């Protein structure tokens, strides 16, 4: 699956606005982050081995605050930093993931010397957030789309400028904060010189949070986890007609950039492509273009190998 995700990172990075060379570099670096920075079970190791420092944190937490962050860098470090800095329990608002995923986050944050509790997105969520705030604990939530939310209802989604296009995101967290009378304070984990910087940006609207996130992604695009799924909730952007091709086992797959349609090539065509790749990539690309013309009725030019 990492080959598919890395290929989608490349296509989404080009649509976001990166050049072919930049998109390749982004995909390669992103792939190296999957099992390290983006692995929830490794947050404590990242905190220990990479190190982190807090930037702009007030001496005491602001009262009546819902902290918000985004899927950027090792974002779980935000929870660790908040809990450690203020020596308080951090309540982490999640959707409805499997229970083992929740436990993975709690265990990792605990090993890092912080105290974490999960608040699930259900009918008790508002009450649980209110209770956590009233007891003097901290509450943090993510502002962008959860992993694998590939069917996105449009009713509750807003659009924000993001690279060459616009990213979609729910406004429910901010509506919930307003309903509870809470301010939303943006805290983002950003890569620095040899260590992560946990930056306290202060009180921000949803629009300003996404402006700040967009600026961070522009500086370090490979640290944005969502490039592998961005196409599910991204509008506009730079059009690219690339075909990405990769192998899984003995099968070769192709994914088209502009609509993310995919094909599995036949065994015979895959074998012919592999033989041709040993001598001439141009011949291999010609075989792929010919087969995709037959399968889709469309002509394709740029073939990119992963």
C-alpha positions as CSV (number, residue, x, y, z in Angstrom):
1,X,0.0,0.0,0.0
2,X,2.9,2.4,0.6
3,X,3.6,2.3,-3.2
4,X,0.1,3.4,-3.9
5,X,0.2,6.1,-1.2
6,X,3.5,7.4,-2.4
7,X,2.2,7.6,-5.9
8,X,-0.8,9.5,-4.8
9,X,1.4,11.9,-2.8
10,X,3.3,12.6,-6.1
11,X,0.1,13.3,-8.0
12,X,-1.4,15.4,-5.3
13,X,1.8,17.3,-4.8
14,X,1.8,18.2,-8.5
15,X,-1.8,19.3,-8.3
16,X,-1.0,21.3,-5.2
17,X,1.5,23.2,-7.3
18,X,4.9,21.5,-7.0
19,X,7.1,20.9,-10.0
20,X,7.8,17.3,-11.2
21,X,11.2,17.3,-9.4
22,X,9.7,18.8,-6.2
23,X,6.8,16.4,-6.3
24,X,9.2,13.4,-6.6
25,X,11.3,14.7,-3.7
26,X,8.1,15.3,-1.7
27,X,6.8,11.7,-2.3
28,X,10.2,10.1,-1.5
29,X,10.5,12.0,1.8
30,X,6.9,11.5,2.7
31,X,7.3,7.8,2.2
32,X,10.2,7.8,4.7
33,X,8.0,9.6,7.2
34,X,5.1,7.0,7.1
35,X,6.5,4.6,9.6
36,X,8.3,7.2,11.8
37,X,6.8,10.7,12.1
38,X,3.3,9.7,11.0
39,X,3.1,6.6,13.2
40,X,1.1,7.3,16.3
41,X,2.8,4.5,18.3
42,X,6.2,6.2,17.7
43,X,5.3,9.7,19.1
44,X,7.3,9.1,22.3
45,X,10.3,8.0,20.3
46,X,10.1,11.0,18.0
47,X,9.9,13.3,21.1
48,X,12.9,11.6,22.6
49,X,15.1,11.1,19.6
50,X,14.3,14.2,17.5
51,X,13.6,16.5,20.4
52,X,11.1,19.4,20.6
53,X,11.0,22.9,22.0
54,X,8.0,25.0,22.6
55,X,7.7,28.4,21.0
56,X,5.4,31.3,22.1
57,X,3.6,29.4,24.9
58,X,2.1,31.6,27.6
59,X,3.3,30.9,31.1
60,X,-0.2,29.7,32.0
61,X,-2.8,28.3,29.6
62,X,-5.6,30.7,28.5
63,X,-8.9,29.9,30.3
64,X,-11.8,28.6,28.2
65,X,-9.6,27.4,25.3
66,X,-10.0,24.5,22.9
67,X,-6.6,23.9,21.3
68,X,-6.6,22.9,17.7
69,X,-3.9,21.5,15.4
70,X,-3.5,19.8,12.1
71,X,-2.1,16.6,10.4
72,X,1.3,18.2,9.9
73,X,4.7,16.9,11.0
74,X,4.6,14.6,14.1
75,X,1.3,16.3,15.2
76,X,0.9,14.0,18.3
77,X,3.8,16.0,19.7
78,X,1.4,18.9,20.2
79,X,-0.5,16.9,22.8
80,X,2.7,15.8,24.5
81,X,4.0,19.4,24.5
82,X,0.8,20.9,25.9
83,X,0.5,18.3,28.7
84,X,4.2,18.6,29.7
85,X,4.4,22.4,29.5
86,X,1.4,23.0,31.7
87,X,1.6,19.8,33.7
88,X,-2.0,19.0,33.0
89,X,-4.0,16.1,31.5
90,X,-4.6,16.5,27.8
91,X,-8.0,15.4,26.4
92,X,-7.7,14.4,22.7
93,X,-10.9,14.7,20.7
94,X,-11.1,12.0,18.0
95,X,-13.7,10.7,15.6
96,X,-14.8,7.1,15.8
97,X,-11.6,5.1,15.2
98,X,-11.1,1.6,16.5
99,X,-10.5,1.3,20.2
100,X,-7.0,0.0,19.7
101,X,-6.1,3.2,17.7
102,X,-7.2,5.3,20.7
103,X,-5.2,3.2,23.1
104,X,-2.1,3.5,20.8
105,X,-2.2,7.3,21.1
106,X,-2.8,7.2,24.9
107,X,0.1,4.7,25.4
108,X,2.5,6.7,23.2
109,X,1.7,10.0,24.9
110,X,2.0,8.4,28.3
111,X,5.4,6.9,27.5
112,X,6.5,10.5,26.6
113,X,5.7,11.6,30.2
114,X,2.4,13.2,29.5
115,X,-1.2,12.4,30.6
116,X,-3.8,11.7,27.9
117,X,-7.5,10.8,27.8
118,X,-9.6,10.3,24.6
119,X,-12.9,12.0,24.0
120,X,-14.8,10.3,21.2
121,X,-17.1,12.0,18.7
122,X,-20.5,10.9,20.1
123,X,-23.5,12.3,21.8
124,X,-21.5,12.8,25.0
125,X,-18.7,14.8,23.4
126,X,-19.9,18.3,24.3
127,X,-20.5,17.3,27.9
128,X,-17.1,15.6,28.1
129,X,-15.3,18.6,26.6
130,X,-17.1,21.0,29.0
131,X,-16.2,18.8,32.0
132,X,-12.6,18.6,31.0
133,X,-12.3,22.4,30.6
134,X,-14.1,22.9,33.9
135,X,-11.7,20.6,35.8
136,X,-8.8,22.7,34.4
137,X,-7.5,20.1,31.9
138,X,-6.5,20.8,28.3
139,X,-8.5,19.8,25.2
140,X,-7.0,19.4,21.7
141,X,-8.6,18.5,18.4
142,X,-7.6,18.3,14.7
143,X,-9.0,20.7,12.2
144,X,-8.5,18.7,9.0
145,X,-10.1,15.6,7.5
146,X,-9.5,12.3,9.3
147,X,-7.6,9.5,7.5
148,X,-9.7,7.4,5.1
149,X,-12.6,9.9,5.1
150,X,-12.9,9.4,1.3
151,X,-16.6,10.1,1.1
152,X,-17.0,13.7,2.1
153,X,-20.4,15.3,2.7
154,X,-20.4,18.8,1.4
155,X,-23.0,20.3,3.7
156,X,-20.7,20.9,6.7
157,X,-17.5,21.6,4.7
158,X,-15.8,24.9,4.0
159,X,-13.1,25.6,1.4
160,X,-9.8,27.3,2.1
161,X,-6.9,28.3,-0.2
162,X,-4.2,25.7,-0.2
163,X,-1.4,25.8,-2.7
164,X,-2.8,26.1,-6.2
165,X,-6.3,25.0,-5.2
166,X,-8.6,24.8,-2.2
167,X,-8.8,22.2,0.7
168,X,-12.1,21.2,2.2
169,X,-12.6,20.9,6.0
170,X,-15.4,20.5,8.4
171,X,-16.4,23.6,10.5
172,X,-17.9,21.4,13.2
173,X,-15.0,21.8,15.7
174,X,-15.2,25.6,15.5
175,X,-19.0,25.5,15.7
176,X,-18.8,23.3,18.8
177,X,-16.3,25.7,20.4
178,X,-18.6,28.6,19.7
179,X,-21.5,26.7,21.2
180,X,-19.5,26.0,24.4
181,X,-18.2,29.6,24.6
182,X,-14.5,28.5,24.0
183,X,-11.8,30.3,22.1
184,X,-9.9,28.2,19.5
185,X,-6.1,28.4,19.9
186,X,-3.9,27.0,17.1
187,X,-0.8,25.0,18.0
188,X,1.3,23.4,15.2
189,X,4.2,21.0,15.2
190,X,6.8,22.2,12.7
191,X,10.2,20.8,11.7
192,X,13.1,22.9,12.8
193,X,16.9,22.7,12.9
194,X,17.4,19.2,14.2
195,X,14.3,19.2,16.4
196,X,10.6,19.9,16.2
197,X,9.2,23.3,17.1
198,X,5.8,23.3,18.8
199,X,4.5,26.7,18.0
200,X,1.7,28.4,20.0
201,X,0.0,30.7,17.5
202,X,-2.7,31.9,19.8
203,X,-6.4,32.5,19.2
204,X,-7.4,32.0,15.6
205,X,-10.5,31.6,13.5
206,X,-10.8,28.6,11.2
207,X,-9.8,30.6,8.2
208,X,-6.7,31.9,9.9
209,X,-5.8,28.4,11.1
210,X,-5.8,27.2,7.5
211,X,-3.8,30.2,6.3
212,X,-1.2,29.3,8.9
213,X,-1.3,25.6,8.0
214,X,-0.9,26.5,4.3
215,X,2.2,28.6,5.0
216,X,3.7,25.7,7.0
217,X,3.0,23.1,4.2
218,X,4.5,25.5,1.6
219,X,7.7,25.5,3.7
220,X,7.8,21.7,4.3
221,X,5.3,19.9,2.0
222,X,6.7,16.4,2.7
223,X,5.6,16.8,6.4
224,X,1.9,17.1,5.4
225,X,0.4,13.6,6.1
226,X,-2.7,14.2,3.9
227,X,-1.0,14.4,0.6
228,X,-1.8,10.7,0.1
229,X,-5.6,11.4,0.3
230,X,-5.8,15.1,-0.6
231,X,-7.6,14.4,-3.9
232,X,-10.7,13.3,-2.0
233,X,-11.3,16.8,-0.7
234,X,-9.3,19.2,-2.9
235,X,-10.7,21.5,-5.6
236,X,-8.9,23.1,-8.5
237,X,-5.1,23.2,-8.4
238,X,-2.7,22.7,-11.2
239,X,-3.9,20.2,-13.8
240,X,-1.5,17.4,-14.5
241,X,-1.9,14.6,-17.0
242,X,0.7,12.3,-15.5
243,X,0.2,8.5,-15.3
244,X,1.9,7.0,-12.3
245,X,2.8,3.3,-12.5
246,X,4.1,0.9,-9.9
247,X,4.2,-2.8,-9.1
248,X,2.6,-4.7,-6.2
249,X,3.8,-8.3,-6.2
250,X,3.7,-9.5,-9.8
251,X,1.1,-7.0,-10.9
252,X,1.7,-3.5,-12.4
253,X,-0.8,-0.7,-11.7
254,X,-1.4,2.7,-13.3
255,X,-3.1,5.7,-11.7
256,X,-4.2,8.7,-13.8
257,X,-3.7,12.1,-12.2
258,X,-6.7,14.2,-13.1
259,X,-9.4,11.8,-11.9
260,X,-7.4,9.2,-9.9
261,X,-8.8,6.4,-12.1
262,X,-6.6,3.3,-11.8
263,X,-6.0,0.1,-13.9
264,X,-4.2,-3.2,-13.3
265,X,-2.4,-4.2,-16.4
266,X,-2.7,-7.7,-17.7
267,X,0.0,-10.3,-16.8
268,X,1.3,-10.4,-20.3
269,X,1.5,-6.6,-20.6
270,X,3.1,-6.3,-17.2
271,X,5.7,-8.9,-18.2
272,X,6.4,-7.1,-21.5
273,X,6.9,-3.8,-19.6
274,X,9.3,-5.4,-17.1
275,X,11.3,-6.8,-19.9
276,X,11.4,-3.5,-21.8
277,X,12.4,-1.6,-18.6
278,X,15.6,-3.6,-18.4
279,X,16.7,-2.0,-21.7
280,X,14.6,1.0,-22.6
281,X,12.2,3.0,-20.5
282,X,10.8,4.7,-23.6
283,X,9.7,1.4,-25.0
284,X,8.1,0.4,-21.7
285,X,6.2,3.7,-21.6
286,X,5.0,3.1,-25.1
287,X,3.6,-0.3,-24.1
288,X,1.8,1.3,-21.2
289,X,0.4,4.1,-23.3
290,X,-0.9,1.6,-25.9
291,X,-2.6,-0.6,-23.2
292,X,-4.2,2.4,-21.5
293,X,-5.4,3.7,-24.9
294,X,-7.1,0.3,-25.3
295,X,-8.5,0.3,-21.8
296,X,-9.7,3.9,-21.5
297,X,-10.0,5.2,-25.0
298,X,-7.8,8.1,-24.0
299,X,-4.3,9.1,-25.1
300,X,-1.7,9.5,-22.3
301,X,1.7,11.1,-22.5
302,X,3.8,11.4,-19.3
303,X,4.5,8.0,-17.6
304,X,6.1,8.3,-14.1
305,X,7.6,5.2,-12.5
306,X,7.5,4.5,-8.7
